[in-house]
């Protein structure tokens, strides 16, 4: 460890002409040790969490899972009980998977301060419980966070826990420190800055009507061959979360502001927009970045190849920390790393992916579309330091044996819980295959990175295209969790088809908000019984087992949409008619009463 620290300091001093004093975040903040780090995030044991929620409330949570509403519960962690703790669902594609598969194994957020603002678990305000639905090894999150932390990057803590609901075992989960106030205090001190979680993929919000900027495109899933881009499926744009400058109008950055962890004002927005403008320009990007930490972050990201993050076509799943106009990225969500290309990364082969060029470390996107990466690597001094951090990471974490030792420790720790997990669907053989796949991925990626750093393998896409024979052959690589987005939603052998996707989502969605799932030609083909457009694509995809059930589900969605639109239109009409009636009734009665009163007075 001492050698690693000395090496890192030497690198920074060697590049002092490039790095300013503010680039190293440890120079400008005082980190705090909070007690929860030694409690729930003690990684040497599997913890126990029991959630007590009345059965009626649990059924309501499942019936409205997409709405992510918070429920009042009692949570017991390793024998210590906390009352009035908020519990809600979390996730996007994984949440849809739960609904479609009718599983109780939801990923959850445990919010200790939801109903009591001052309540904390040894200083922790929020905890994420991930169901590892895309990770048969259960350890990709843990390993990736450990890699990030080993390189001195502010990183969420992670551990493992057996989760129970009212005493009944739900299964093995990974517990992750949420990016919230306690995270900021632990990493940046009590004088922390601002934290954002830029997001444009709120699938649940789109389905329920709280977010209307995207629409599920089933035709993309029906057309897929070697894979499908999740962006195409969701029909969203990544401009804002990609940190592309769009002008000075704050309204254009709502995907950032709407996901601010803390309350922000106009000056906070202006600082961030100024920083985004700078990294999109040709000069002075170093003035607005924690350059050193970002280069370390990029080095680890280039190794783990997460296809559901800023460095991929997905563009999201990161925290954006800002203080005094300086930006830093926070690692988040790595269940699609280390060979789990679960959201489909297009038609690239494993050889192409595992040899991803280090000077353009992006999956399914370009340097121009990811200006933060472009800003870092277009500077020759930054590029050189980034290469040195790649070398440091490989030596200190992979080639030193730390990776294999850590992976084996996790394997032995969680194996008894995996094989007795009642809901994951992962047996011992699949777990062992995923574990071996993780290690083989790391071996092959290390071999490619070493070749690129030594100049034996081109470090750009253009160079690799010109000299494909130099690439490490990874054609034998197999991951039990790789596949397309359709396979994630409707796995082989599950018996599920597109009719289940529509049928099981339809009761939970807001039809007015989600009728965009169906293009107009598909709506017409579903109504008139013809087989053209999307219906034909869905049927020929092989993922439709009951065509009539699919048509019925689409018709129900359309009917419910019509009824909701009618109710929305009728409500104001009824209100207007009622107001007219009251107005006319009141106007006609008032003069009549006055005339009678005057008449009686005159008679007297």
KOLMIMAR-152115 format. One record per atom (N, C-alpha, C): y, z, x. Coordinates in steps of 0.2 Angstrom, whole numbers, plus 5000, padded with zeros to 4 digits. Layout:
N
YZX...
This chain:
604
499450005004500050005000500650005004500650045010501250045014501349985017500849945020500949885023501249835018500949835011501249795006501949805005502149865005502849885004503349855010503049865016503449845022503449765022502949735020502949665019503449635014503449675009503949655003504649665006504849715009505449735011505649685017505149665021505349615026505549545023505149525018505349465014506049465011506249515008506849525005507449525011507349555016507849555022507849485025507249455025507249385028507649335024507749355017508149305013508749335010509049385014509649425012510249375011510249315014510749275013510749245006510149245003510049214996510149274991509849324992509749384987510349424988510649444982511249494982510949564980511349614981511149684980510849694973511149654968510949664961510249634959510049584964509449554962508849594962508849654966508249694965508349754961508049754955508149794950508149874952507649884956507549954958508149984962508649934964509249964968509749984963509749964957510249974952510050014946509450034946509250084940508750144943508750194939508350254941507750254936507150244938506650244933506450314932506150324926505950394923505250394922504950454924504250464922504150504916503850464911503750494904503050514904502850574900502250604900501650564897501850524893501350474889501050434894501350414900500950374905500350404907500350474908499750504910499250524904499450514898499050534892498650474890498950434885498650384881498450324886498850324892498850264896498450284903498050334902497650354908497050304907496950254912496550204912495850224914495750284916495050304918494550324913494850324907494450344901494550294895494050294890494250264884494450314879495050304877495350354872495150344865495250394861495050394854495650404849495750354845496350354840496050354833496150404829495950404822496550394817496550344813497150334808496850354801497250404798497050424792497550394787497350354782497750314777497350314771497650334765497250334759496950264758496350264755495950204754496450154750496750174745497250134741497750104745498050134750498550114755498250064760497650074762497350024767497149964763496949964757496849904753497449864752497949904751498649874750498849844756498749874762498949844768498549774769497949774768497549714769497749664764497949684758498149634753498849604754499249634758499849614760499949614768499449594771499449604779499949554782500049494779500549454782501249474781501449524777502049554776502249604781501749634785501849674790502249734788502149764782502449824780502249884783502649934784502449994787502150054782501650084784501350134779501350194783501450254779501450314781500750344782500550364788499950384790499950444794499350474796499250524801498850494806499050504812498650474818498450534823497850534825497550584829497350544836497650564841497550534848497250584852496650574854496250624858496250694856496250694849496150764846496850794844497450764846498050784844498350744838498550774833498750744827499450744826499750684823500450664822500450644815500950674811501050654804501650614803501550574797502150534795502250474801501650444803501750394808501650324805502050284806502050214803501550174806501150134802500650094804500750024800500749974804500849904801500449854805500349794802499949744806500349704811500049674815500449634820500049564822500449524825500149454827500349394823500149334825500249274822499649244820499349204825498749164824498149214823498249274827497649324826497749354819498349364817498349394810498049354805498249284805497949234801497149234801496949244807496149244808495849304804496249364805495949424801495949404793496449374791496449364784495949314782495849254786495449204784494649234785494549274790493849294791493749364787494249384783494149444779493949504783494249514789494049574793494549624792494249684794494649744794494949764801494749724805494949734812495649704814496149734811496849704812497149734819497549694822497949724827498549764824498749814826499149864823499749884828500249904825500849934828500850014826500850054830500850124828501550144830501950164825502650184826502750254824502850294830502950364829503550384826504050344826504750364824504950324817504450294814504550254808504850294802504550354801504750404796505150464798505150474805505450534808505750504814506350494814506750454820506650494827506550564826506550604832505750604835505250584831504650604833504350554839504050584844503750544849503050574851502650524854502050554857502150554864502350614867502450634874503050584876503450564872504050524874503950454872503350434869503250364867503450354860503850304859504050284852503550234848503250184852502850134848502250114853501750104850501150084853500850024850500549974853500249914850499549924852499149914846498349914847498149844845497849814851497649744850496949734849496749694844495949694843495549644847495849614852495549574857495149524854495349494848494949444844494849384848495249364853495249304857494949314864494749374865494549394872493849434872493349404873492649434873492549474879492949474884492949524890493349584889493749584884494149644882494649664887494649624893495049644899495649604901495749544898496249504901496949534901497049564895497749594895497849644901497349694901497349744906497349714913496949674915496949644922497649604923497949574919498549534920499149584921499149634916499649684917499649724924498949734926498849764932499149724938499049664938499249614943500049614943500349614937501049614937501349674940501049734938501249794941501149804948500649774951500449774958501049744962501349694959501949654962502649684961502649744958503249784957503649754951503349734946503749704941503649754935504249774932504249814926503749784921503249824919502649804915502449854910502249834904501949884899501349914902501249974900500650014902500049984897499449994899498849974895498250014897497850024891497250064892496750044887496250074886495750054881495650114876495550104870495450154865494950134859494550184857494050174852494450194845494550144841494950154835494550164829494750224825494450244819494850234813494650224807495050224801494650274797495050324795494750384791494050404793494050404800493350424803492850374804492950314801492450254802492750214808492250194812492350164819492550084817493150074819493350004818493149954824493249984830493049954836493449964842493249934848493649944854494249904854494849934856495449904856495849914863496249864864496749884870497349914867497549964871498250004869498749974874499349954871499849924875500549964873500849984878501550014877502049954875502249974869502749924866503349914870503649854869504349844872504849874868505049934869505449974864505850024869506150074866506650114869506250154875505650184873505350224878505150174884504950114883504850074889505450064893506050054890506650044894506850104898506750164895506850224898506450234904505750224903505350224909505450184914505650124913505750064918506450064921506950074916507650064918508050124918507750184916508150244916508550254909508850304908509150324902509850274901510050244906510650204906510350134906509850124901509550054901510050004898509849934899510249884896510049864889510049794888509749764882509149734883508749734878508049704878507949664872507749604873507549554867506849534868506549514862505949484862505949414858506249364862506349294859505749274855505849244849505249224845505449174840505049114840505149064835504549054831503949084833503349074830503149124825503549144820503349194815502949164810502349154811501949124806501849164800501749224800501749274794502349274791502949274794503549264791503749204787503449144790503549084786503049084780502449114781502049114775502249154769502649204771502849254766503549244763503949194767504549174765505149214768505049254773505549294776505749244782505449194784505549154790505449084787505949034787505848974784505948914789505948934796506148884801505548844803504948854800504348814802503848804797503348764797502848744792502248724795501648754793501048744795500848664794500648634799500448564798499648554799499348564793498648554794498348484796498848434795498648374798498548364805498848414809498748414816498048444818497848494814497248524815496648464813496748434808496248384806496248324811496748314814496748254819496548274826496448334827496348354834495748324837495748314843495148284847494948334853495348324858495148374864495548434863496048444859496448504858497048494854497348544852497948534848498548574851499148554851499648594853499948634847499948704849500148744843500848734841501248704845501948694843501848634837501448584838501448534833501148564826500648614827500348644821500948684817501348714821501848764818502448724816502548664819503148624817503848664819503848694825504448734826504748704833505348724834505648704840505748764845505648754852505648804856506348804860506848774858507448764862507748834863507848874859508148944860507748984864507048994862506649044866506549014873506648954874506548924881507148934885507648964882508348984886508648914888508648864883509048804884509748814881510248804885510948814883511148764877511348784872511548744866512248744864512648774868513348784866513548854865514248864863514448934863514348964856514148924851514048954844513449004844513649064843513149114843512549104838512749074833512249064827511649014830511748984835511248934838510648974842510749044843510349084847510049134842509949124836509649174832508949194833508549154836507849174838507849234843508449234847508549294852508849354848509449344845509749394842509349434836508949394832508549424827508049464830507849464836507349504839507549544845508249574844508449624848508149684847507949724852507649784852508149844850508749834853509349884851509849844848510349884845510949854841511349824846511549764845511949724849512649704846513149694850513849674848514049604851514649584849514849514852514849514859515049564863515049564870514349554873513849584870513149574872512949504872513149474866512949404865513249364870513949374871514249334875514049334883513849394885513549394892512849354892512449364887511849324887511949254887512349224883512549154882512849134889513249174892513549154898512949144904512449194903511949184908511549124907511349114900510949054899511348984901512048984900512348924902512348914910512348974913512348974920511648944923511048974920510448944923510248874921510648854916510548774914511048734918511448764922511948724926511548714933511948674937511648664944511748714949512248754948512448804953512448874951512448924955512548994954512049024950511449004948510949034944510749104947510849104953510649174957511049224955511649214952512149264951512049294944511549264940511449294934510649314933510249314938509549334938509349384943508849424941508549474945508049434949508249394954507949344957507249364960507249424964506649444967506149454962506249494957505749514952505449454948505949404947505749344943505249304947505349304954504949264958504249294959504249354959503649394959503249384952503649384947503349374940503049304940503449254942503249184942502549174947502549214952501949204956501349224953501349284949500749314945500649264940501149244936501049194930500749134933500849104939500549044941499849054942499649114943498949134945498549134938498749174933498349194927498349134922498849084923498849034918498749044911499249084909499249104901499549044898499149014893499348954889499748974883499949044882500349064876500949104878501349074882501949114885502449064887503049094890503549054892503448994896502949004900502748944905502248894902502148894896501748844892502148814887501848764883502148734878502348784872502048844872502148894867502848924868503048934874503748954875503949024874503449064871503649134869503249184873503149244869502849304872503049324879503749344879504049384885504549424882504749474886505349514885505849484889506449484886507049464890507549524891507549554897507949614898508649584901509149614899509849594901510249664903510549664909511049714910511549694915512149704913512749684917512749604918512449564913512449494914511849464918511449514920510849494924510249484920509749434921509249424917508549444920508049464917507449484919506949464914506349444915505749434910505249484911505049514905504549564905503849534903503349544906502649524904502449544897502149504893501849524887501349474885500749504882500249464878499849414883499349444886498949394890498249384888498049384881497349374879497149304880497649254881497549184882497549164890497549214894497549204901496849204904496849184911496149184915495649144911495849084909495249044907495149044899495549084896495549074888496049034886495948964885496348924883496248914875496348974872496148974865496648934860497248934862497748894858497748824859497248794863497248724865497748704869497648674875498148654880498148584881498048544875497948474876497348444878497348384882496748354884496648364891496948414894496848424902496148454903495848434908495248454910495348524914494748554915494748624918494948614925494748554928494948534935495748534936496048494931496748484931497148554929496848594925497148654923497148714929496548714932496448764937496748744944496948684944497348654950498148644948498348684943499048674941499548684947499948634948500348634954500848694954500848724960501248784960502048774960502248714962502948694962503148674955502748664950502848654943502348684939502348754939501848794936501948804928501848744925501948744918501448714914501248734909500648704905500948674899500848604898501048564892501848564891502248574896502948574896503248544902503948544903504248514909504748564912504948554918505348594921506048594917506248534915506848534911506848574905506248574902506248614895506148694897506048714903506048784905506548794910507148794908507748804913507748864918507448914916507348974920506948964926506348934925505948914930506248864935506548814932506948754935507448784940507848834937508348864941508148904947507548934946507248974952506948924957506648874955506248834960506648774963507148754960507548704963507948724969507948794970508248814976507748824982507848794987507348784993507148854995507748904996507548974998507149004993507249004987506849034981506149004982506048944982505448914982505048934988505348944994504948975000504749044999505249084996505049154994504549164989504549114984504049114979503349104982503349054987502649034990502449094994502849134997502749195001502449244996502749254990502449304986501849284983501649224982501049194980500549214986500649204992500249224997500149304997500649344996500649414996500149434990500249404985499849424979499049414980498949354983498249334984497949384989498349394995498049445000497949514997498449534994498449614992498049624986497949574981497649594975496949554974496949494976496249454975495849464981496049434987495649434993495549504996495849554994495749624997495149654993494949624988494449654984494649694978495349704977495549744972495449714965495449654964495349624958494549634956494149624960493449634959493249704957493549754961493449824960493749844953494349824952494649844945494249814939494049754940493649724935492949754934492649774939492049814938492149874935492649914937492749974934492849974927493249924924493349914917492749894914492349854917491649824914491249884913491149934918490749994917490950044912491650044912491950094907491850074900491950004898491949984891491349964889490849944893490249914891489849954885489850024886489550054880489850044873490550044874490950034867490849964865490849914869490749844867490149834863489549854866488949844863488749884857489249934855489149964849489749954844490149904846490749884842490449854836490649874830490349854824490649794821491249774824491649724820491849664825491749674831492049614836491649554836491049554834490549504835490349484842490549524847490349514854489749554856489249524857488649554860488649564867488149594870488149604877488149544881487749494879487749434883488449394883488749394877489449364877489949394881489849464881490349504885490249494893489549494895489449474902489649404904489549354899489749294901490549284902490949324897491649324898491849354904491549414906491749444912491649404918491049374918490849324924491349264924491549244918492049184918492749204921492949264919493549294922493549294930493049314933493049314940492949244943492549204939492549134942493149094941493549114936494249084935494649104941494649164943495049194948494849164955494249154956493949124962494249054963494149014958494348944958495148934959495448974955496248974955496448994962496149044965496349064972496249014977495648974976495448924981495948864980496148854974496748794973497348824976497548884975498248904977498248904985497648924988497648924995497748854998497448804995497448734997498148714996498548734991499148704989499648744994499548804996500048845000499948815007499348795009499148765016499348695016499548655011499748585011499148545010498548565009497948525008497948495001498248524997498248504990498948494988499148444985499848434983500048484978500748504979500948564975501348534969501348474968501748444962501248394958501448384952501048344947500948274950501548244952501548184955501048174961501048224965500648224971499948224969499748274965499048274963498748214959499248184956499048124952498848064957499248064963499148014968498548034972498348094973497748114977497348164974496948144968496548184964495948204968495748174973495148194977495248254981495948284982496048344985495948404981495848394974495848454970495248484970495248554969494648594968494248574962493648554963493148534957493048594953493248594947493148644942492848624936492448564936492148534930491548584928491348624932490748674930491048734926491648744926491948804923491848814916491548864913491448884906491748944904492148944899492349014896492149014889491849074887491549074880492149084875492749094877493349094873493749034873493648984876494048924877493948884870494448844869494348794863494948784860494948754854495548724850495748784845496348764843496648814838496248814831495948754830495448754824494848804825494548804831494048844833494148914833494848934834495049004834495049024826495348984822495448994815494748994811494348934813493748924809493148914814492948964817492448964823491748934820491448894825490848864824490348924822489948914817489448964815489649014810490349014809490549064804490549044797490348974796490348954789490948944786491548954789492248944787492448874787492848854782493148784782493848784780494148734780494848724778494948754771494448754767494548774760494648854760494248884765494348954766495048974769495348934773495948944776496448944770496448894766496948894760496748944755496148954753495949004748496149074749496049094756496149164757496849174759497249124761497949144763498349134756498149094752498549084745498749144742498249194741498449254737499049294741499049284747499549334751500249294752500249234751500849194753501349194748501949174749502449154745502449084744502249054738502148984737502748944738503348964736503948934737504048924744503948974748504048964755503548924759502948914756502448894760502148824757502448794752502148734749502248674755502648694760502748644765502148634769501648674768501048664771500748594770500848574764500648514761501148454761501048404765501548344764501448314757501948284755501948254748501348214746501148174751500548124750499948164749499848224753499348264752499348304745499848324743499948354736499748304731499948244731499748194726499048184727498748174733498048164733497648214731497848274731497448334729497548334721498048314718498148324711497748264708497748204711497448144707496748134709496448174714495748174715495648114720496148084723495948034728495848064735495548024739495448044746495848004751496448014751496847984756497348034759497748014764498148064767497848124771498148174770497848234773497148254771497048244764496448264762495848234765495948164766495448124770495348154777495848164780495848194787495448254787495648304783495248364783494548364781494348314777493648304775493248274781493548224784493248194790493248234796493648284796493648334802492948374803492548374797491948414798492048484796492648504795492848574794492948594786492748544782492748554775492048564772491848614770491148624767491148614760491748624756491748624749492448584747492348524746492948484745493348504739492948524734493248534727493548604728493348654732493648714733494348704736494348664741494948644745495448614740495248574736495748544731495948594726495548634724495748694719496248734722496148754729496548794732497248764733497248704734497948674735498248664728497848654723498148654716498448714714498148774716498348834714499048854718499048834724499648844728500248804725500048744722500648704719500848734713500348754709500448784702500948844703500748884707501048944709501748934711501848884715502448864717502948844711502648804707503048774701503248834697502748884696502948944692503448984695503448994701503949034705504648994704504648934705505248894705505548894698505148894693505348894686505648964684505349024687505549084686506249094690506249064695506949074699507449034695507348984692507848944688507948974682507449004679507549034672507949094672507849134678508149204678508949194677509249154681509949154681510149124674509749074671509949044665509949094659509349144659509349194655509949244655510049254662510649304663511249274660511449214661512049184659512049184651511449164648511449164641511549234638511349284642511449354640512149374640512449354646513149364647513649334641513449274640513849234635513749274628513149294626512949324620513349394620513349434625513749494625514449484624514749434628515449414628515649394621515249354618515449324612515449384606514849414607514749474602515349524602515449544609515949594610516649564607516849504609517449474607517549474599517049454596517049444588517049514585516749564588516749634584517349674585517649664591518249704593518849694588519049634587519549614582519449634575518749624573518549644566518649724565518449754570518549834569519249854569519649824573520349834573520649824566520449764563520749744557520549794551519949814551519749864546520149934547520249954553520550014555521250014552521649954553522349954551522349944544521849914541521849914533521749984530521350024533521250094530521850134531522250124537522850164538523350144532523350074531523850054526523750074519523050084518522850104511523050184510523050214515523250284515523950294514
